[in-house]
Amino acid sequence: MVKGFVLYQFKFEKKFNEQNKLKGLYITMVYANRIPPHVGLIVDGMYNSLSVKGQDINVPVTALIKNSTLRKTPTIFIKIKSHPIFSDLYLREHFITNIQQFKRVDIGVATCLSPIKIFFEEVYNISMKNVNYLYELLPLLESEGLIEYTSSLNLDEKTYHFSVYTNKEIDAGINQVRNEFKS
């Protein structure tokens, strides 16, 4: 694959509305303009992710939205269709268990995508064998009919394009964030 090549894109179908983010399941891309972006899940009003700092568990989505708004951080919300069997509370607890399998994002150990892949494989029974990047996960979820809609905060464009990136760029991104926290 060629670096910078656009592999996947989607249109923002709904205007961002903070109230919509309080219920249901969302894949959330924070720093959506970075390669790679940071990704986590919002489940029933709580944001959870694995980061360089460690485990972000049960952070109220209002705090994420306030932080993104104040810092003008490009953030994308991808609404996932409700699970036909499991409650949002169960989904959130299950995802937290997935996060807790890792201490933090670390080169060669885990990325922020690692617990999300486990989650979709275990809860939605979707094979993640060929998924290494977010730009591979989202088309798979779309082909499974799981993406309900997308919206954004602090992004002007109407269509978002995922560029191809590599593990080398992920490692560089991890190091960049580590250095930012040391400063």
C-alpha positions in Angstrom: 0.0 0.0 0.0 1.1 3.5 -0.7 1.5 5.9 2.2 -1.2 8.6 2.1 -3.4 6.6 -0.3 -7.1 7.0 0.7 -8.5 3.5 1.5 -11.8 4.4 3.1 -14.0 7.4 3.5 -17.4 8.3 5.0 -19.7 11.2 5.0 -20.9 12.9 8.1 -24.6 12.1 8.0 -25.8 14.0 11.1 -24.9 17.3 12.6 -23.1 16.8 15.9 -25.4 17.0 18.8 -24.1 16.5 22.4 -27.3 14.9 23.5 -27.0 12.1 21.0 -23.7 11.0 22.5 -25.1 10.2 25.8 -26.7 6.9 25.0 -25.7 3.9 22.9 -22.4 2.7 21.4 -20.0 4.9 19.5 -16.5 4.4 18.2 -14.8 7.7 18.9 -11.8 9.0 17.0 -10.1 11.8 19.0 -7.4 13.8 17.1 -9.0 12.6 13.9 -6.6 14.7 11.9 -3.5 12.8 13.3 -2.1 9.7 11.6 -3.1 7.5 13.3 -6.0 9.0 15.3 -6.7 7.9 18.9 -9.7 5.6 19.2 -12.0 4.6 22.1 -15.6 3.6 22.7 -18.4 5.6 24.2 -21.0 3.2 25.8 -24.1 4.6 27.5 -22.5 8.0 28.2 -19.1 6.8 29.3 -15.9 7.0 27.3 -13.4 4.2 27.6 -10.0 3.7 25.9 -6.5 2.5 26.2 -3.9 5.2 25.9 -0.2 5.9 26.4 -1.0 7.1 29.9 -2.9 3.9 30.7 -6.6 2.9 31.0 -9.2 5.6 30.6 -12.3 4.0 32.2 -15.8 5.4 32.7 -14.9 9.0 31.8 -18.2 10.9 31.4 -18.7 11.7 27.7 -19.5 15.3 28.7 -15.8 15.6 29.9 -14.6 14.3 26.5 -16.9 16.7 24.6 -15.9 19.7 26.8 -12.2 18.9 26.4 -12.5 18.5 22.6 -14.5 21.7 22.4 -12.1 23.8 24.5 -9.0 22.4 22.7 -10.7 22.4 19.3 -9.7 18.8 18.9 -11.1 17.1 15.7 -13.3 14.3 17.0 -15.5 11.8 15.1 -18.4 9.8 16.5 -19.4 6.6 14.7 -22.7 5.3 16.0 -22.9 1.5 16.1 -26.3 -0.1 15.9 -27.7 -1.4 19.1 -26.8 -5.0 20.0 -29.8 -7.3 19.6 -29.2 -9.1 22.9 -26.8 -7.2 25.2 -27.6 -4.1 27.2 -25.4 -1.0 27.0 -24.3 -1.6 30.6 -23.2 -5.1 29.7 -21.4 -3.8 26.6 -19.6 -1.1 28.7 -18.5 -3.6 31.4 -17.3 -6.1 28.7 -15.2 -3.4 26.9 -13.7 -2.3 30.2 -12.6 -6.0 30.7 -11.0 -5.8 27.3 -9.1 -2.7 28.2 -7.9 -4.2 31.4 -6.1 -6.9 29.5 -3.4 -4.2 28.7 -1.6 -1.9 31.1 -1.2 0.9 28.4 -0.6 1.5 24.8 3.0 0.4 24.1 5.1 -0.3 21.0 4.9 -4.0 20.1 2.4 -4.7 22.9 -0.9 -2.9 22.3 -2.5 0.0 20.5 -5.7 1.9 21.3 -7.3 -0.4 18.7 -6.4 -3.6 20.5 -9.2 -3.8 23.1 -11.7 -2.6 20.4 -10.8 -5.5 18.1 -11.3 -7.9 21.0 -14.6 -6.3 21.8 -16.0 -6.7 18.3 -14.7 -10.2 18.0 -16.2 -11.4 21.3 -19.4 -9.4 21.4 -20.4 -9.2 17.7 -18.6 -12.4 16.6 -16.7 -10.6 13.8 -13.3 -12.0 12.9 -10.5 -9.5 13.5 -7.9 -11.8 12.0 -7.2 -9.4 9.1 -7.8 -6.2 11.0 -4.7 -4.3 12.0 -5.8 -0.7 11.5 -8.8 1.5 12.0 -9.1 2.0 8.3 -9.6 -1.8 8.0 -12.0 -2.1 10.9 -14.6 0.5 9.8 -15.2 -0.9 6.3 -15.7 -4.4 8.0 -18.2 -3.0 10.4 -20.0 -1.2 7.6 -20.1 -4.4 5.6 -21.7 -6.1 8.6 -24.4 -3.4 8.7 -23.3 -2.1 12.1 -22.6 1.6 11.4 -25.7 3.6 11.9 -24.3 7.1 11.2 -21.3 9.4 11.7 -20.9 12.9 13.1 -18.0 15.1 13.9 -16.9 17.9 16.2 -14.3 20.5 15.1 -14.1 19.2 11.6 -15.2 21.4 8.7 -15.2 18.8 5.9 -18.3 16.9 5.0 -16.4 13.7 4.1 -13.6 12.1 6.1 -10.9 10.3 4.2 -8.7 7.6 6.0 -5.2 7.6 4.7 -3.2 4.4 4.7 -0.7 4.4 7.5 1.8 1.7 8.8 2.9 0.2 12.1 6.0 2.5 11.8 3.7 5.5 11.9 1.7 4.1 14.8 5.0 3.6 16.7 6.0 7.2 15.9 2.6 8.4 17.1 3.0 6.5 20.4 6.5 8.1 20.9 5.1 11.6 20.1 2.4 11.3 22.6 4.8 9.9 25.2 7.1 12.9 24.7 4.2 15.3 25.0 3.4 13.9 28.4 7.0 14.2 29.6 7.1 17.9 28.7 
